[in-house]
Amino acid sequence: MSTTDELDWFKSSYSGSEGDSCIEVATRPNSVHVRDSKDAAGPHLTLPSHAWAAFVTSAADTSASWRPVA
């Protein structure tokens, strides 16, 4: 497992200049790491690459009907 220090983190160019609601992502061949840009030393999520790809695809799907989880 990679430590946070070994990861090359980046923030999307679509992130606003305020920087108060951004995530940073670091990729490895088989995993994607996600963290809060305001807390670089804090915890981060590690997802299999296929799970991250499914999340991004789902988030970008404007035809999906989203409902809040109760």
RODRENGU-447881 format. One record per residue (C-alpha): residue number from 1; residue in one letter; x, y, z. Coordinates in pm, 1 decimal, padded with zeros to 6 digits. Example, Ala and Ser with C-alpha at 12.3 -4.5 7.8 and 13.67 -1.06 7.14 Angstrom:
2
<r num="1" residu="A" east="01230.0" north="-00450.0" up="00780.0"/>
<r num="2" residu="S" east="01367.0" north="-00106.0" up="00714.0"/>
END
This chain:
70
<r num="1" residu="M" east="00000.0" north="00000.0" up="00000.0"/>
<r num="2" residu="S" east="00126.5" north="00348.9" up="-00084.6"/>
<r num="3" residu="T" east="00172.7" north="00610.1" up="00181.4"/>
<r num="4" residu="T" east="00034.9" north="00958.7" up="00125.7"/>
<r num="5" residu="D" east="00390.5" north="01091.6" up="00085.2"/>
<r num="6" residu="E" east="00454.6" north="00860.5" up="-00210.4"/>
<r num="7" residu="L" east="00145.4" north="00966.0" up="-00404.1"/>
<r num="8" residu="D" east="00135.1" north="01238.7" up="-00668.8"/>
<r num="9" residu="W" east="-00185.3" north="01425.7" up="-00578.5"/>
<r num="10" residu="F" east="-00369.1" north="01653.7" up="-00820.5"/>
<r num="11" residu="K" east="-00682.4" north="01866.6" up="-00819.8"/>
<r num="12" residu="S" east="-00913.2" north="01906.4" up="-01118.7"/>
<r num="13" residu="S" east="-00876.0" north="02216.3" up="-01331.2"/>
<r num="14" residu="Y" east="-01254.1" north="02249.1" up="-01288.1"/>
<r num="15" residu="S" east="-01206.6" north="02317.7" up="-00916.4"/>
<r num="16" residu="G" east="-01277.8" north="02676.3" up="-00824.3"/>
<r num="17" residu="S" east="-01012.0" north="02913.7" up="-00700.7"/>
<r num="18" residu="E" east="-01173.9" north="02927.1" up="-00355.4"/>
<r num="19" residu="G" east="-01053.3" north="02575.7" up="-00279.4"/>
<r num="20" residu="D" east="-01307.6" north="02518.2" up="-00004.9"/>
<r num="21" residu="S" east="-01489.4" north="02220.6" up="-00155.2"/>
<r num="22" residu="C" east="-01232.6" north="02028.9" up="-00355.8"/>
<r num="23" residu="I" east="-01095.1" north="01681.3" up="-00354.9"/>
<r num="24" residu="E" east="-00754.1" north="01568.7" up="-00468.1"/>
<r num="25" residu="V" east="-00686.3" north="01244.0" up="-00648.7"/>
<r num="26" residu="A" east="-00377.1" north="01029.1" up="-00687.6"/>
<r num="27" residu="T" east="-00364.7" north="00731.6" up="-00920.8"/>
<r num="28" residu="R" east="-00175.2" north="00405.2" up="-00918.4"/>
<r num="29" residu="P" east="-00203.1" north="00124.2" up="-01173.9"/>
<r num="30" residu="N" east="-00470.9" north="-00062.3" up="-00975.4"/>
<r num="31" residu="S" east="-00608.1" north="00200.0" up="-00738.1"/>
<r num="32" residu="V" east="-00725.7" north="00557.7" up="-00702.1"/>
<r num="33" residu="H" east="-00677.7" north="00757.5" up="-00382.6"/>
<r num="34" residu="V" east="-00910.8" north="01045.3" up="-00289.9"/>
<r num="35" residu="R" east="-00868.8" north="01305.3" up="-00014.4"/>
<r num="36" residu="D" east="-01004.2" north="01640.7" up="00101.7"/>
<r num="37" residu="S" east="-00779.8" north="01916.4" up="-00034.3"/>
<r num="38" residu="K" east="-00817.1" north="02112.5" up="00291.9"/>
<r num="39" residu="D" east="-00676.7" north="01825.2" up="00499.5"/>
<r num="40" residu="A" east="-00381.3" north="01683.9" up="00308.5"/>
<r num="41" residu="A" east="-00248.7" north="01508.1" up="00618.8"/>
<r num="42" residu="G" east="-00588.5" north="01358.3" up="00699.4"/>
<r num="43" residu="P" east="-00736.1" north="01026.5" up="00593.0"/>
<r num="44" residu="H" east="-00795.9" north="00931.5" up="00232.6"/>
<r num="45" residu="L" east="-01005.5" north="00675.2" up="00049.6"/>
<r num="46" residu="T" east="-00842.8" north="00404.9" up="-00158.7"/>
<r num="47" residu="L" east="-01061.0" north="00254.8" up="-00430.1"/>
<r num="48" residu="P" east="-00994.5" north="-00009.6" up="-00693.5"/>
<r num="49" residu="S" east="-00953.5" north="00158.8" up="-01032.8"/>
<r num="50" residu="H" east="-01268.7" north="-00007.7" up="-01167.0"/>
<r num="51" residu="A" east="-01476.7" north="00127.5" up="-00875.9"/>
<r num="52" residu="W" east="-01349.6" north="00482.2" up="-00935.9"/>
<r num="53" residu="A" east="-01428.8" north="00449.9" up="-01308.2"/>
<r num="54" residu="A" east="-01782.8" north="00333.8" up="-01226.5"/>
<r num="55" residu="F" east="-01830.2" north="00624.6" up="-00983.6"/>
<r num="56" residu="V" east="-01710.2" north="00885.2" up="-01234.7"/>
<r num="57" residu="T" east="-01929.1" north="00736.4" up="-01508.7"/>
<r num="58" residu="S" east="-02232.2" north="00738.0" up="-01280.4"/>
<r num="59" residu="A" east="-02167.0" north="01092.8" up="-01157.0"/>
<r num="60" residu="A" east="-02140.9" north="01219.1" up="-01514.7"/>
<r num="61" residu="D" east="-02462.9" north="01046.3" up="-01625.3"/>
<r num="62" residu="T" east="-02712.4" north="01331.5" up="-01655.5"/>
<r num="63" residu="S" east="-02991.6" north="01091.7" up="-01751.3"/>
<r num="64" residu="A" east="-02985.9" north="00916.2" up="-01414.8"/>
<r num="65" residu="S" east="-03265.6" north="00993.7" up="-01172.9"/>
<r num="66" residu="W" east="-03104.1" north="01063.1" up="-00838.6"/>
<r num="67" residu="R" east="-03287.0" north="01021.4" up="-00513.7"/>
<r num="68" residu="P" east="-03154.5" north="01104.5" up="-00168.6"/>
<r num="69" residu="V" east="-03073.4" north="00809.2" up="00051.2"/>
<r num="70" residu="A" east="-03292.1" north="00803.0" up="00360.4"/>
END
